[in-house]
């Protein structure tokens, strides 16, 4: 749907490089192999075409598109906390954005000041 959002075409079937023509309009292409999920979306070719077209009937909200884009570009998971915890466990790595910046350099004076300032952290210049 990026060509539609970008204003290049009004409908995904109009974009030359989109698979919509095959998956949603029944066109054929030697370059396209149907994905197993697509093949399971209906018992007949007409049911699959209708099911695919239904995916494009409503435009996604810009906020959702932005969330998907940030997650994809950052290689992060997108889902509820339980999903994120499960993905973290399976992959064995962080799958949500971390805190920006370097961690504070800890020194004895820094630790005393941190306690005195009720959890506020700061670093001592080198």
Protein Blocks (a to p, Z undefined) as FASTA:
>chain_A
ZZmmnomambfklpmkbcklmmmnopacfkbccdfklmmnpfbfklmmmmmmmmmmpccd
fklmmmmmmmmmnopacddfklmmmmmmmnopafbdcdedjdddddfklmmmmmmnnopa
cdddZZ
